Amino acid sequence: MKALLRQFKQFCVVVCLLVCSHSANAQNKYSQVDRQMKEFNRLVTEANINFTLPEGFKEVTPVNNEDVSYDYGIALPGQEFEIWFEVKPYKQISKYYANADSAYINIGKEQVSVFSADNAYFARNLNDRILAQYNADEGKSYLVNLSDSPVTRHYKYALIITLQKDHTGTILAICLANDKGPEFFKYIDKARSCIKFK
């Protein structure tokens, strides 16, 4: 009987430890997303940008390591689709680029070189109608075949979008998916109005 009671107590201790460990991990993950959101909101405010979480999307923690670093990420639950954002206020950009108002070109090219599987990509300047939707002065998009890498969570394709507003800042949005068919662009369309310059 004593042996059975001892086993029961050990079992209870193990269960309590597992529950506490899971709770601590959940709190740590939540605080990481919370800190990320606070920093993202600070950058958005500094760069004079509006951001609203699009309907149906949830926050995710984007990859942050020595190769790539993003401020904020969102995903469409149940779909293989994420968007990672990086916001650079003008003051921050001007520390690294002599002509901060054209930095969006280099920022886009840098992302393409990090992500590209075969260095083959389709690039285009954004037209005036699209720029007006985001209150931006310039912009570019790059459709890229991705390298199979944990950096990109093994996604196959990315649409990299850079938007710039003179003397204000730059927005980088990376749309990631495993299929670049109509669904990919439908998901992008669902999130298209979530971020723009004021």
Secondary structure as GFF3:
##gff-version 3
##sequence-region A 1 198
A	DSSP	alpha_helix	2	46	.	.	.	ID=ss1
A	DSSP	beta_strand	49	51	.	.	.	ID=ss2
A	DSSP	beta_strand	58	60	.	.	.	ID=ss3
A	DSSP	beta_strand	72	75	.	.	.	ID=ss4
A	DSSP	beta_strand	81	89	.	.	.	ID=ss5
A	DSSP	alpha_helix	90	94	.	.	.	ID=ss6
A	DSSP	three_ten_helix	100	102	.	.	.	ID=ss7
A	DSSP	alpha_helix	103	115	.	.	.	ID=ss8
A	DSSP	beta_strand	116	125	.	.	.	ID=ss9
A	DSSP	alpha_helix	128	133	.	.	.	ID=ss10
A	DSSP	beta_strand	138	146	.	.	.	ID=ss11
A	DSSP	three_ten_helix	150	152	.	.	.	ID=ss12
A	DSSP	beta_strand	157	165	.	.	.	ID=ss13
A	DSSP	beta_strand	169	177	.	.	.	ID=ss14
A	DSSP	alpha_helix	182	191	.	.	.	ID=ss15
A	DSSP	beta_strand	195	197	.	.	.	ID=ss16
###
